[in-house]
Amino acid sequence: MAPSPQAPAGLGKAIRQLREKRGMTQEGLAHEAGSTAATIGAIERGLTNPSWGTVEAIAAALDVSVVEVAKVAQRMKSKGIT
């Protein structure tokens, strides 16, 4: 089965919520995660499907586990926020 080019529902919004909760800018998160602000913005808007390595780096920069990111994304999805 080929991988889906679409980002998982709610992943970007979960990352944005966690980032804002910590008072971080996209630029700050990008710096901490070894990425670019443009990439973080694209992920948050659901325009790109990040690799697991990128998700792990973002989670580490946010000081949460990948599981926590997934839980936030699932809660948002269950509330219809996608």
C-alpha positions in Angstrom: 0.0 0.0 0.0 1.4 3.4 -1.0 1.7 6.1 1.8 -0.9 8.8 1.8 0.3 12.2 0.7 -2.2 13.9 3.0 -1.2 14.8 6.5 -3.1 13.0 9.3 -6.2 14.8 10.4 -5.6 17.2 13.2 -1.8 16.7 13.4 -1.0 20.2 12.3 -3.6 21.8 14.5 -2.4 19.7 17.5 1.2 21.0 16.9 -0.1 24.5 16.6 -2.1 24.2 19.9 0.9 22.7 21.7 3.2 25.4 20.3 0.9 28.2 21.3 0.3 26.8 24.7 4.1 27.0 25.3 4.3 30.5 24.0 6.5 29.5 21.1 6.6 31.1 17.6 6.8 29.0 14.5 10.4 30.4 14.1 11.3 29.3 17.7 9.8 25.9 17.2 11.6 25.5 13.9 14.9 26.4 15.4 14.5 24.0 18.3 13.3 21.2 15.9 16.0 21.8 13.3 13.5 22.8 10.7 12.3 26.0 9.0 9.4 28.2 9.9 7.9 27.6 6.4 7.9 23.9 7.1 6.3 24.3 10.5 3.7 26.6 8.9 2.9 24.1 6.2 2.6 21.3 8.7 0.3 23.4 10.9 -1.9 24.2 7.9 -2.1 20.5 6.8 -0.3 21.2 3.6 2.4 18.6 4.1 2.7 15.2 5.6 5.8 15.3 7.8 8.1 12.3 8.3 8.2 10.5 11.6 11.6 12.0 12.2 10.2 15.5 11.8 7.3 14.7 14.1 9.7 13.3 16.7 11.9 16.5 16.5 8.9 18.7 16.8 7.6 16.8 19.8 11.0 16.9 21.5 11.2 20.7 20.8 7.7 21.0 22.4 8.9 18.9 25.3 6.1 16.3 24.8 6.1 12.8 23.5 4.9 11.8 20.0 2.1 10.0 21.9 1.0 13.2 23.5 0.9 14.9 20.0 -1.2 12.1 18.7 -3.6 12.3 21.7 -4.1 16.0 21.2 -4.7 15.4 17.5 -7.2 12.6 18.3 -9.1 14.9 20.8 -9.3 17.6 18.2 -10.5 15.2 15.6 -13.2 13.8 17.9 -14.4 17.4 18.5 -14.6 18.0 14.8 -11.6 20.3 14.7 -9.7 19.3 11.6 
